[in-house]
């Protein structure tokens, strides 16, 4: 067992989800308020540790299923690079990050605890229920965004929360579609909600959630801000990003199963960067 194997078990490449903690400071127009950065960076680190605790526990629960999965069987636990006792100790130590989370901010600590508890409910029970698994995973994205708002005392728009949730549902459906297309006939060996999904069902769901996500984001950018005439400039960028990602998801591209790989596509990376720049300019550019 090596340090690299333990780090792999923690899945640091999935920590990008915790970047949602910074959404509040952007849309609250507080990017220039330096005093918020220490708690936000500390909160980001704590959420990364808690997320890793969830991944370790989930891998322990899924050990038998992962042995039969063409990709997941190469993970540290099923491959034998990390033993179960070591994984249990690592998961317990990482979960202790919830203690300083409450010290940092009580409401932030509640959000962190909800992320942990929701993930455990998913790992032990809810992952076997079709569509319930989608909603459960997606709710943790909202808790991450809300956690950042608690740290800076900001109030998030309900439309932003709804959009974040819809984006999470969208990405989760893409991931499920990628997994179903990868497993093919071997999907029955996975004792989870996956066995209830078909490519056609998920493709139909993807069409629906893509449409709802675009509409929700359009309403958010065109009605919430006093600078809606500027924020609406991000709308075509978002449509492009969704259509581009749909293209990869429908093909069963590995990116659908691991959205962090989106940055390897030059057009998606450029679109994400353009969205961030246009959003910041729209919110912070002096208007005379």
N, C-alpha and C positions, 0 to 999 in steps of 0.2 A: 504494500500500500504506500502510495506516494502523496506528497502534498498536492501535486498536480491533479491526482485522481479525486482527492477531497474537494478541491476547487471546482473540478468538473461536476461533481455531485451537487454543488451549490448553484450551478447554472448561472454564472454572472452575465452571460449574454442575454438573459431575460430580464435583467435589472432595468432595461429601458422603459418598462412599464411604469416604474416609479418616477419617471420624469414628469408624470402628471401632477406631481406635488408642486411643480413650478407654474402650473397653469394659472393659479389664482393671482400670483404676483404680476403676471403679464397683463391679464385682463382687468385687474384692479388698478392698473397704471402706476405700479409701485416699483418698477424696475430700477429706478434711481435711488430707492430707499435702501441704503447699504445695511442698515440695522437688521433687516429681514433675512439677509443672506446666511449668517451663522446658524439660526434655527432651521432654515430650510435645508441647508446642506447637511446638518446633523440629522434632520428628519429623513432626508433621502437615504443616508447611510443606514439608519435604523430600519427603514422599510425594506431596504435591500437584504439586510440580515434576516428579517422576518420572512420575506419572500423565499429566501434560501431554505429556511427552516421548513416552510411549507413544501418546497420541492423535495427535500430529503424525506420527509414523512410520506409524501405521495409516492415516491419511488419505493419506499419500504412496503407500502400497502399494495402497490402494483407489481411487486417483484415477479410473481408467477406469470402474469399477463405479459410483462415486458420480455420475458424469456422467449415468447412466441412471436414477438413483434420484429419485423425485418430491420428497423432502425433502432428502436429502444433497447434491443438486446445488447447493443454495444455500450450502453450506459455503464457507469462504474459498478453499480450493484449487480445487475444480471450478468455482467461480463466477469465478475469476480475480482475486479481491481480494488474494490472496497468491500469489506465484510459487513454483515448486518449489525454486529455489536458496535463497530466504529461509527456506522451511519446513525445509529440510535443516539449515541453520545453527541455526535455533531449536531443532530437535529435539536436535541435538548438544549445544548449550549447556545445555538443560534436563536432559539425561541426566547431566551432570557433578554433579548433586545427589547422586549415589551416593557420591561421594568424602567429603563431610562426613557422610554417613549412617554410614559405617564409623568415622569419627572420633567421632561421638556415642556409638555403642555397636556393637561388632563384630557381635553377633547381630542387632541392628536392621539393620545394614548388609547382612547376609546376607538378611534378609527383604526389604529393599528391592531387592536384586539379583534375588531370586527373582521379585518382582513384575514387574521389568523383563524378565527373560528369558522368563518365562511369557507375557507380553504379546507379545513378539517371535515366539515360537513360534506363538502364535495368529495374529498378523498375516500371517506368511509361509507357514505350513503348515496349522495345525490348524483354522482357520476353515472349511476345505473339508470337514471330516469331521463328519457329523451326530452329535450327542450328545457327541462328543469336544470340540466347541467349547463346549458347555454346561459340561462339567466343567472345562475349562481356565479359562474366565472366572470360574467360581465359586471356584476354588482361590485366586484373588487376594484374595478377601474374607477368607479364613482367614488368609492371610499378613499382612493388615493388622491383624487382631485380635491375632495372635501378636506382631507387631512392637511393639505397645503393651505387651504383657506383658513383653517383653525389656527395655524401657526402665525399668520400675519393679521388675524382679526378681520378678514375680508368676508363679504357676503357674495356668494356666487349666484349668478342668475339661474333660475330654474331651467331656462333654455340651454344654458351651457352644460348643466348637469345632465339634461336629457340627451343632448348631442354627444356627450362623452359616453353615456350608456349605450346609445345606438351604435357608436363607433366600436365599442367593445363587443357588442352582439355581432356586428358585421365581421370583425376580425376573427371571432370565435367560430362563426359559421364557415368562414374561409378555411380555418384550421381543420374543422371537422370534414369539410369537403376534401381537403388534401389528404387527410388520413384515410377516408373511405376509398378514394381513388388509388391510394398506395396499397392498401391491404387487399382489395378485391375480394375474392372468395374466402380469404383468411379472416375476414372481419368477424365471423361467428366465434372465433377462438378468443376474441376480446370480450370478456364478461362485463360490458359497460353499455352506455347508451349508444355507442357506435353501432352496435348490432341492429339498432332500430332505424338507422339512417340509410338512405339510398342516394346515389348521385343525383337522380332527378329531383328528389325531395329537397335536397340541400341547394341545388341550383335554383329551384323555384324560390326558396327562402332567401337566397342571396339576392335575387332580383328585387324581391319585396323590400328587404332591409336596406339595400342600396338606395332605392327610391325614397324611402322614409327618411334616411339619413341625410340625403341631399336636400329634401324639403325642410327638415328641422334646422339644418345649418343655414339654409337660405333665410328662414324666418328669424333665426338668431341674429345673423349679421345685418339684416335689413330693418330690424325693429328695436333692438335692445340699446344700441349705442347712439349717442348724440352725433357720432361721426359715421352713421350708417352709409352715407354716400361714398365714404372711403373704404369701409370694411367690406362692402359688397364687391370690391375688386378682388377679394380672395375667393369669391364664389366659383368662378371658372377654374381656378387652380384646384379647388377641392373636387370638382366634378372630374377633372382630368385624372387626379390621383386615384379616385374610386374606380373609374373606368379602366385605368391602367392596371390596378391591382386585381380587378375582376378578371382581366385577361389572363393573368398568371394563375389565379385560383381555379378558373374553369379548365385550365390545362393540367391541373394537378402538379404545378410547379412546387418544388420544395419551399419556396418563399411563402406559400400559403400556410404551411405548417410552422414555419419560423419567420414571422414578419420582420424580425430584426435584419434579415437578409435583404430587405427592400433597399437598403442603402447600397447594395452591390449593383442595383440597376441604376444607370446614370440618369435616366429620365425621371424615375421616382425620387431619387436623391435630389435632383435639381428642383423638382416640384415641391418637395418638402421644405427645402431651403427657401424657395421663392415664397411659399406660404408664410413662413416665419418672418421673413423680411417685410413683406407687404403688410402683415398683421401689425408688426411693431411700428412701422411707419404710419399706418392708419390710426393707431391709438396714440402715438406720442408726437407726431409731427406738428409743430406749431402752426396755427392757422392765422397768424397775424395778430 
